[in-house]
């Protein structure tokens, strides 16, 4: 997998987070990533909660990317705790 773009953007329309499938409202600051893998180009958006969880992972855990919804499917308890933490300001 090769990352072509990785930046923070403000959404102009509704999107769903690639990591948890939750709806991302218009005007949200999110991580936008475009990559190419096996000749396919994919652009994804990541919410604050999924960004937080990914930032805590080792590189070897993230180098192959994630399937749609994989973060919440495999890390639901950690996702809920990260959401609580972000809601109360860390």
DSSP file (Angstrom, degrees, kcal/mol; ACC not computed):
  #  RESIDUE AA STRUCTURE BP1 BP2  ACC     N-H-->O    O-->H-N    N-H-->O    O-->H-N    TCO  KAPPA ALPHA  PHI   PSI    X-CA   Y-CA   Z-CA
    1    1 A X              0   0    0      0, 0.0     2,-0.5     0, 0.0    36,-0.2   0.000 360.0 360.0 360.0 133.5    0.0    0.0    0.0
    2    2 A X  E     -A   36   0A   0     34,-2.6    34,-2.6     0, 0.0     2,-0.5  -0.979 360.0-137.7-120.6 125.9    1.3    3.4   -0.9
    3    3 A X  E     +A   35   0A   0     -2,-0.5    32,-0.3    32,-0.2     3,-0.1  -0.713  22.2 176.1 -84.7 125.3   -0.1    6.6    0.6
    4    4 A X  E    S+     0   0A   0     30,-3.0     2,-0.3    -2,-0.5    31,-0.2   0.809  70.3  13.7 -95.2 -38.8   -0.7    9.4   -1.9
    5    5 A X  E     +A   34   0A   0     29,-1.9    29,-2.0     2,-0.0    -1,-0.3  -0.994  54.9 169.9-139.0 143.8   -2.3   12.0    0.4
    6    6 A X  E     +A   33   0A   0     -2,-0.3     2,-0.3    27,-0.2    27,-0.2  -0.749  30.3 130.0-153.8 101.3   -2.7   12.2    4.2
    7    7 A X  E     -A   32   0A   0     25,-2.3    25,-3.5    -2,-0.2     2,-0.5  -0.956  56.7-102.6-150.9 165.0   -4.0   15.5    5.5
    8    8 A X  E     +A   31   0A   0     -2,-0.3     2,-0.3    23,-0.2    23,-0.2  -0.822  45.8 173.2 -92.5 129.0   -6.6   17.1    7.8
    9    9 A X  E     -A   30   0A   0     21,-2.7    21,-2.7    -2,-0.5     2,-0.5  -0.863  34.2-120.2-130.9 164.6   -9.5   18.6    6.0
   10   10 A X  E     -A   29   0A   0     -2,-0.3    19,-0.2    19,-0.2     2,-0.1  -0.947  38.3-120.6-105.0 124.9  -12.9   20.2    6.8
   11   11 A X        -     0   0    0     17,-2.6    16,-2.1    -2,-0.5     3,-0.1  -0.355  23.4-171.8 -69.2 141.9  -15.8   18.2    5.3
   12   12 A X  S    S+     0   0    0     14,-0.2     2,-0.3     1,-0.1    -1,-0.1   0.443  75.1  20.3-108.3  -6.6  -18.1   19.9    2.9
   13   13 A X  S    S-     0   0    0     12,-0.1    14,-0.1    11,-0.0    -1,-0.1  -0.936 100.1 -70.7-149.6 171.9  -20.6   17.1    2.7
   14   14 A X        +     0   0    0     -2,-0.3     2,-0.3    12,-0.1    11,-0.2  -0.412  53.2 170.8 -68.5 141.1  -21.6   14.1    4.8
   15   15 A X  E     -C   24   0B   0      9,-1.6     9,-4.0    -2,-0.1     2,-0.4  -0.907  29.1-123.8-138.6 167.2  -19.1   11.2    4.9
   16   16 A X  E     -C   23   0B   0     -2,-0.3    29,-0.5     7,-0.3     7,-0.2  -0.950  32.1-110.6-113.6 140.1  -18.8    8.0    6.9
   17   17 A X     >  -     0   0    0      5,-2.9     4,-2.0    -2,-0.4    29,-0.2  -0.471  17.4-143.0 -67.5 134.3  -15.6    7.2    8.9
   18   18 A X  T  4 S+     0   0    0     27,-3.2    51,-3.3     1,-0.2    52,-0.4   0.828  97.5  48.6 -66.7 -32.7  -13.7    4.4    7.3
   19   19 A X  T  4 S+     0   0    0     26,-0.4    53,-2.0    49,-0.2    52,-0.7   0.836 131.3  10.8 -80.4 -33.6  -12.7    3.0   10.7
   20   20 A X  T  4 S-     0   0    0     51,-0.2    -2,-0.2     2,-0.2    -1,-0.1   0.460  87.6-126.4-127.2  -3.9  -16.1    2.9   12.5
   21   21 A X     <  +     0   0    0     -4,-2.0    -3,-0.1     1,-0.2     2,-0.1   0.504  59.3 146.1  69.1   5.3  -18.7    3.6    9.8
   22   22 A X        -     0   0    0     -6,-0.1    -5,-2.9     1,-0.1    -1,-0.2  -0.429  57.2-101.3 -73.2 148.4  -20.1    6.5   11.8
   23   23 A X  E     -C   16   0B   0     -7,-0.2     2,-0.6    -3,-0.1    -7,-0.3  -0.491  29.3-147.7 -70.6 135.5  -21.5    9.5   10.0
   24   24 A X  E     -C   15   0B   0     -9,-4.0    -9,-1.6    -2,-0.2     3,-0.1  -0.929  20.2-131.0-105.3 117.8  -19.2   12.5    9.9
   25   25 A X    >   -     0   0    0     -2,-0.6     3,-1.4   -11,-0.2   -14,-0.2  -0.202  29.8 -88.2 -67.8 158.1  -21.2   15.8    9.9
   26   26 A X  T 3  S+     0   0    0      1,-0.2   -14,-0.2   -14,-0.1    -1,-0.1  -0.388 114.2  30.1 -59.8 139.5  -20.6   18.6    7.4
   27   27 A X  T 3  S+     0   0    0    -16,-2.1    -1,-0.2     1,-0.3     2,-0.2   0.514  86.8 138.9  86.7   6.3  -17.9   21.0    8.8
   28   28 A X    <   -     0   0    0     -3,-1.4   -17,-2.6    -4,-0.1     2,-0.6  -0.591  54.8-126.9 -83.5 144.0  -16.0   18.4   10.7
   29   29 A X  E     +A   10   0A   0     -2,-0.2     2,-0.3   -19,-0.2   -19,-0.2  -0.830  45.8 161.6 -88.4 122.3  -12.2   18.3   10.8
   30   30 A X  E     -A    9   0A   0    -21,-2.7   -21,-2.7    -2,-0.6     2,-0.5  -0.881  44.8 -99.9-137.2 164.6  -11.1   14.8    9.8
   31   31 A X  E     -AB   8  46A   0     15,-1.9    15,-2.2    -2,-0.3     2,-0.5  -0.805  35.0-161.4 -88.5 126.6   -8.1   12.9    8.4
   32   32 A X  E     -AB   7  45A   0    -25,-3.5   -25,-2.3    -2,-0.5     2,-0.4  -0.946  10.7-178.0-112.3 123.6   -8.4   12.4    4.7
   33   33 A X  E     -AB   6  44A   0     11,-2.4    11,-3.0    -2,-0.5     2,-0.5  -0.984  11.7-171.6-128.0 130.5   -6.2    9.6    3.2
   34   34 A X  E     +AB   5  43A   0    -29,-2.0   -30,-3.0    -2,-0.4   -29,-1.9  -0.985  19.6 165.8-117.0 130.0   -5.8    8.5   -0.4
   35   35 A X  E     -AB   3  42A   0      7,-2.6     7,-2.6    -2,-0.5     2,-0.4  -0.920  30.5-135.4-138.5 165.1   -3.8    5.4   -1.1
   36   36 A X  E     +AB   2  41A   0    -34,-2.6   -34,-2.6    -2,-0.3     2,-0.4  -0.988  24.6 172.0-122.6 132.8   -3.1    2.9   -3.9
   37   37 A X  E >  S- B   0  40A   0      3,-2.6     3,-1.9    -2,-0.4    -2,-0.0  -0.966  70.9 -12.9-144.3 122.2   -3.1   -0.8   -3.2
   38   38 A X  T 3  S-     0   0    0     -2,-0.4     3,-0.1     1,-0.3    -1,-0.1   0.848 129.9 -53.0  54.7  37.2   -2.9   -3.5   -5.9
   39   39 A X  T 3  S+     0   0    0      1,-0.2     2,-0.4     0, 0.0    -1,-0.3   0.411 114.2 117.3  83.3  -2.4   -3.6   -0.9   -8.5
   40   40 A X  E <   -B   37   0A   0     -3,-1.9    -3,-2.6     2,-0.0     2,-0.5  -0.842  54.8-145.9-102.2 134.8   -6.8    0.4   -6.8
   41   41 A X  E     -B   36   0A   0     -2,-0.4     2,-0.4    -5,-0.2    -5,-0.2  -0.851  20.7-179.4 -99.4 132.9   -7.0    4.0   -5.6
   42   42 A X  E     -B   35   0A   0     -7,-2.6    -7,-2.6    -2,-0.5     2,-0.4  -0.999  14.1-161.3-135.6 132.4   -9.1    4.5   -2.4
   43   43 A X  E     +B   34   0A   0     -2,-0.4     2,-0.3    -9,-0.2    -9,-0.2  -0.950  18.6 178.9-112.9 134.9   -9.9    7.7   -0.5
   44   44 A X  E     -B   33   0A   0    -11,-3.0   -11,-2.4    -2,-0.4     2,-0.4  -0.909  21.4-144.0-134.2 159.2  -11.1    7.5    3.1
   45   45 A X  E     -B   32   0A   0    -29,-0.5   -27,-3.2    -2,-0.3     2,-0.4  -0.966  13.8-159.4-121.6 140.4  -12.1    9.8    6.0
   46   46 A X  E     -B   31   0A   0    -15,-2.2   -15,-1.9    -2,-0.4   -29,-0.1  -0.984  11.6-136.6-125.0 128.8  -11.3    9.1    9.6
   47   47 A X     >  -     0   0    0     -2,-0.4     4,-2.4   -17,-0.2     5,-0.2  -0.189  34.3 -98.7 -72.1 170.7  -13.1   10.6   12.6
   48   48 A X  H  > S+     0   0    0      1,-0.2     4,-2.3     2,-0.2     5,-0.1   0.863 121.9  54.0 -58.7 -38.6  -11.3   11.9   15.7
   49   49 A X  H  > S+     0   0    0      2,-0.2     4,-2.0     1,-0.2    -1,-0.2   0.943 111.4  42.8 -65.8 -48.3  -12.0    8.7   17.6
   50   50 A X  H  > S+     0   0    0      1,-0.2     4,-2.6     2,-0.2    -1,-0.2   0.871 112.3  54.7 -67.0 -36.0  -10.5    6.4   15.0
   51   51 A X  H  X S+     0   0    0     -4,-2.4     4,-2.3     2,-0.2    -1,-0.2   0.918 107.4  51.2 -60.4 -42.6   -7.5    8.8   14.5
   52   52 A X  H  X S+     0   0    0     -4,-2.3     4,-0.8     2,-0.2    -2,-0.2   0.924 111.8  45.8 -60.1 -46.8   -6.8    8.7   18.3
   53   53 A X  H >< S+     0   0    0     -4,-2.0     3,-0.7     1,-0.2     4,-0.4   0.909 112.7  49.9 -65.6 -41.7   -6.8    4.9   18.3
   54   54 A X  H >< S+     0   0    0     -4,-2.6     3,-1.5     1,-0.2    -1,-0.2   0.882 104.4  58.9 -63.9 -37.8   -4.6    4.6   15.1
   55   55 A X  H 3< S+     0   0    0     -4,-2.3    -1,-0.2     1,-0.3    -2,-0.2   0.747 103.5  53.3 -65.0 -22.1   -2.1    7.1   16.6
   56   56 A X  T << S+     0   0    0     -4,-0.8    -1,-0.3    -3,-0.7    -2,-0.2   0.518  92.9  94.5 -89.5  -5.7   -1.6    4.7   19.6
   57   57 A X  S <  S-     0   0    0     -3,-1.5     2,-0.1    -4,-0.4     5,-0.0  -0.518  81.2-107.8 -86.8 153.4   -0.8    1.7   17.4
   58   58 A X    >>  -     0   0    0     -2,-0.2     3,-1.2     1,-0.1     4,-0.8  -0.427  33.0-111.1 -70.8 154.5    2.6    0.5   16.3
   59   59 A X  H >> S+     0   0    0      1,-0.3     4,-1.8     2,-0.2     3,-1.3   0.886 116.4  59.9 -55.5 -42.3    3.6    1.1   12.7
   60   60 A X  H 34 S+     0   0    0      1,-0.3     4,-0.3     2,-0.2    -1,-0.3   0.765 102.7  53.8 -62.4 -23.2    3.5   -2.6   11.9
   61   61 A X  H <4 S+     0   0    0     -3,-1.2    -1,-0.3     1,-0.2    -2,-0.2   0.738 117.7  34.8 -79.2 -22.5   -0.2   -2.7   12.9
   62   62 A X  H X< S+     0   0    0     -3,-1.3     3,-1.6    -4,-0.8    -2,-0.2   0.559  89.4  91.0-108.7 -10.5   -1.1    0.1   10.5
   63   63 A X  T 3< S+     0   0    0     -4,-1.8    -1,-0.1     1,-0.3    -3,-0.1   0.753  91.4  45.6 -65.2 -24.1    1.1   -0.4    7.5
   64   64 A X  T 3  S-     0   0    0     -4,-0.3    -1,-0.3     1,-0.3    -2,-0.1   0.456 106.9-133.9 -95.7  -0.9   -1.4   -2.6    5.7
   65   65 A X    <   -     0   0    0     -3,-1.6     2,-0.3   -64,-0.1    -1,-0.3  -0.252  21.2 -81.7  80.5-170.5   -4.4   -0.3    6.4
   66   66 A X        -     0   0    0     -4,-0.0     2,-0.1    -2,-0.0     3,-0.1  -0.956  27.9-120.5-135.7 150.0   -7.8   -1.3    7.6
   67   67 A X    >   -     0   0    0     -2,-0.3     3,-2.2     1,-0.1     4,-0.4  -0.468  57.8 -69.0 -82.1 165.5  -11.0   -2.6    6.0
   68   68 A X  T 3  S-     0   0    0      1,-0.3   -49,-0.2    -2,-0.1    -1,-0.1  -0.366 120.9  -0.1 -60.2 119.5  -14.2   -0.6    6.3
   69   69 A X  T 3> S+     0   0    0    -51,-3.3     4,-2.2    -2,-0.2    -1,-0.3   0.471  91.7 128.3  82.2   3.4  -15.4   -0.6    9.9
   70   70 A X  H <>  +     0   0    0     -3,-2.2     4,-2.1   -52,-0.4     5,-0.2   0.829  64.9  57.8 -64.8 -33.2  -12.5   -2.8   11.1
   71   71 A X  H  > S+     0   0    0    -52,-0.7     4,-1.9    -4,-0.4    -1,-0.2   0.960 113.3  37.1 -64.6 -50.2  -11.5   -0.4   13.9
   72   72 A X  H  4 S+     0   0    0    -53,-2.0     4,-0.4     1,-0.2    -1,-0.2   0.859 115.7  55.4 -70.7 -32.8  -14.8   -0.5   15.7
   73   73 A X  H  < S+     0   0    0     -4,-2.2     3,-0.2   -54,-0.4    -1,-0.2   0.872 121.6  27.7 -65.6 -36.0  -15.4   -4.2   14.9
   74   74 A X  H  < S+     0   0    0     -4,-2.1    -2,-0.2    -5,-0.2    -1,-0.2   0.586 132.0  33.9-102.5 -13.2  -12.1   -5.2   16.5
   75   75 A X     X  +     0   0    0     -4,-1.9     4,-2.7    -5,-0.2     5,-0.2  -0.171  67.3 140.8-135.9  42.3  -11.6   -2.5   19.1
   76   76 A X  H  > S+     0   0    0     -4,-0.4     4,-2.5     1,-0.2     5,-0.2   0.892  75.4  47.7 -59.4 -44.5  -15.1   -1.6   20.3
   77   77 A X  H  > S+     0   0    0      1,-0.2     4,-2.2     2,-0.2    -1,-0.2   0.924 115.0  45.8 -63.3 -44.0  -14.2   -1.2   24.0
   78   78 A X  H  > S+     0   0    0      2,-0.2     4,-2.5     1,-0.2    -1,-0.2   0.872 111.6  53.4 -64.9 -37.0  -11.2    1.0   23.2
   79   79 A X  H  X S+     0   0    0     -4,-2.7     4,-2.3     2,-0.2    -2,-0.2   0.919 109.2  48.1 -63.7 -44.7  -13.3    3.0   20.7
   80   80 A X  H  X S+     0   0    0     -4,-2.5     4,-2.3     2,-0.2    -2,-0.2   0.913 113.0  48.2 -62.9 -43.3  -16.0    3.6   23.4
   81   81 A X  H  X S+     0   0    0     -4,-2.2     4,-2.4     2,-0.2    -2,-0.2   0.903 111.3  49.9 -64.5 -41.1  -13.3    4.7   25.9
   82   82 A X  H  X S+     0   0    0     -4,-2.5     4,-2.6     2,-0.2    -1,-0.2   0.893 109.7  51.8 -64.6 -38.8  -11.7    7.0   23.3
   83   83 A X  H  X S+     0   0    0     -4,-2.3     4,-2.1     2,-0.2    -2,-0.2   0.931 110.5  47.9 -62.3 -45.6  -15.1    8.6   22.5
   84   84 A X  H  X S+     0   0    0     -4,-2.3     4,-1.5     1,-0.2    -2,-0.2   0.922 112.5  49.9 -60.0 -44.4  -15.7    9.2   26.2
   85   85 A X  H  <>S+     0   0    0     -4,-2.4     5,-3.8     1,-0.2    -2,-0.2   0.910 112.0  46.5 -62.3 -44.5  -12.2   10.7   26.6
   86   86 A X  H ><5S+     0   0    0     -4,-2.6     3,-0.8     3,-0.2    -1,-0.2   0.840 109.0  56.1 -68.2 -32.6  -12.6   13.0   23.6
   87   87 A X  H 3<5S+     0   0    0     -4,-2.1    -1,-0.2     1,-0.2    -2,-0.2   0.812 110.5  43.8 -70.0 -29.9  -16.1   14.2   24.8
   88   88 A X  T 3<5S-     0   0    0     -4,-1.5    -1,-0.2    -3,-0.2    -2,-0.2   0.325 127.5 -95.6 -98.9   9.3  -14.8   15.3   28.1
   89   89 A X  T < 5       0   0    0     -3,-0.8    -3,-0.2    -4,-0.2    -2,-0.1   0.743 360.0 360.0  90.0  24.2  -11.8   17.0   26.7
   90   90 A X      <       0   0    0     -5,-3.8    -4,-0.2    -6,-0.2    -1,-0.2   0.440 360.0 360.0  96.3 360.0   -9.1   14.3   27.0
